[in-house]
Amino acid sequence: MIPKMLELAKRFHAAGVHLSIGTDGTGGGPSFVRELALHVQAGIPPWEVLRLATSGAAERLGMADRRGALAPGLEADIVFLNSDPLQNIESVADIHTVVQNGHAYRVAALLEMASASAN
């Protein structure tokens, strides 16, 4: 079933159909990484997959005037990675630092905060 789904995604993309990348979950984590990897496996270039997951998602949700890109006046949270997702799309899971609402957080600090709030 997966090969047929990948072929369909590739054909839709080649035909100019607007694809959306995202999950029904928390918007990140292993499901999100898997979805990105499947789109690359379907033959969509990694840079385009990253665009679909960022500015493309904002466009599909009608939020491109507020977020989805790094530009003056737009809301922006930024993720810095330890490795290049263009070489291996699964590198999006190898996060170094997250900048949210103007504050930079190292992954270890975020995990510590999440653990403390769960207790």
C-alpha positions as CSV (number, residue, x, y, z in Angstrom):
1,M,0.0,0.0,0.0
2,I,2.8,2.5,0.9
3,P,4.5,2.3,-2.6
4,K,1.1,3.2,-4.2
5,M,0.6,6.1,-1.8
6,L,4.1,7.4,-2.5
7,E,3.5,7.2,-6.2
8,L,0.2,9.1,-5.8
9,A,1.9,11.8,-3.7
10,K,4.6,12.1,-6.4
11,R,2.0,12.4,-9.2
12,F,0.0,15.0,-7.2
13,H,3.1,17.1,-6.6
14,A,4.2,16.9,-10.2
15,A,0.7,17.9,-11.3
16,G,0.8,21.0,-9.1
17,V,-1.7,19.8,-6.5
18,H,-1.3,21.7,-3.3
19,L,0.0,19.2,-0.7
20,S,0.0,19.7,3.0
21,I,2.3,18.2,5.5
22,G,1.3,17.9,9.1
23,T,0.0,15.5,11.6
24,D,-3.1,15.2,13.7
25,G,-0.9,15.0,16.7
26,T,1.2,17.6,18.5
27,G,2.7,18.9,15.3
28,G,6.1,17.3,15.8
29,G,7.8,14.2,16.9
30,P,8.3,10.9,15.2
31,S,5.1,11.0,13.2
32,F,6.0,14.3,11.7
33,V,9.6,13.1,10.9
34,R,8.1,10.0,9.3
35,E,5.7,12.1,7.2
36,L,8.6,14.3,5.9
37,A,10.7,11.2,5.1
38,L,7.8,9.5,3.2
39,H,7.4,12.6,1.0
40,V,11.1,12.6,0.2
41,Q,10.9,8.8,-0.5
42,A,8.0,9.6,-2.9
43,G,10.5,11.7,-4.9
44,I,9.7,15.2,-3.7
45,P,13.0,17.1,-3.2
46,P,13.9,17.7,0.5
47,W,13.9,21.5,0.1
48,E,10.4,21.3,-1.3
49,V,9.3,19.0,1.5
50,L,10.6,21.5,4.1
51,R,8.8,24.3,2.3
52,L,5.5,22.3,2.3
53,A,5.9,21.8,6.1
54,T,6.6,25.5,6.8
55,S,5.4,28.3,4.4
56,G,3.2,25.8,2.5
57,A,1.4,24.8,5.7
58,A,0.8,28.4,6.6
59,E,-0.6,29.1,3.1
60,R,-2.9,26.1,3.3
61,L,-4.2,27.2,6.7
62,G,-4.7,30.8,5.5
63,M,-2.0,32.1,7.8
64,A,0.7,33.1,5.4
65,D,0.2,36.8,6.2
66,R,1.2,36.1,9.8
67,R,3.6,33.1,9.8
68,G,5.3,30.4,7.8
69,A,8.4,32.4,6.8
70,L,11.2,34.5,8.2
71,A,10.2,38.1,7.3
72,P,9.8,41.4,9.1
73,G,6.4,41.6,10.8
74,L,5.7,37.9,10.8
75,E,5.5,35.6,13.9
76,A,8.4,33.3,13.8
77,D,9.6,30.4,15.9
78,I,12.9,29.0,14.6
79,V,14.5,25.6,15.0
80,F,18.2,25.1,14.7
81,L,19.4,21.6,13.8
82,N,22.6,19.8,14.4
83,S,22.7,18.4,10.9
84,D,21.6,19.2,7.4
85,P,18.0,18.0,6.5
86,L,18.8,18.4,2.8
87,Q,21.2,15.6,3.2
88,N,18.9,13.5,5.4
89,I,15.4,14.7,6.0
90,E,15.2,12.8,9.3
91,S,17.8,15.3,10.6
92,V,14.8,17.5,11.5
93,A,14.6,15.4,14.7
94,D,18.2,16.3,15.6
95,I,17.3,19.7,17.2
96,H,20.0,21.9,18.8
97,T,18.1,25.0,19.8
98,V,14.5,26.3,19.5
99,V,13.7,30.1,19.4
100,Q,10.2,30.7,20.5
101,N,8.7,34.1,21.3
102,G,12.2,35.7,21.1
103,H,13.7,33.3,23.7
104,A,16.3,30.7,22.8
105,Y,16.0,27.2,24.4
106,R,18.4,24.3,24.1
107,V,16.7,21.0,23.7
108,A,17.9,19.8,27.1
109,A,16.3,22.8,28.8
110,L,13.0,22.2,27.0
111,L,13.0,18.5,27.9
112,E,13.7,19.5,31.6
113,M,10.8,22.0,31.5
114,A,8.4,19.4,30.0
115,S,9.4,16.8,32.6
116,A,8.9,19.3,35.4
117,S,5.4,20.3,34.1
118,A,4.4,16.6,33.8
119,N,5.1,16.0,37.5
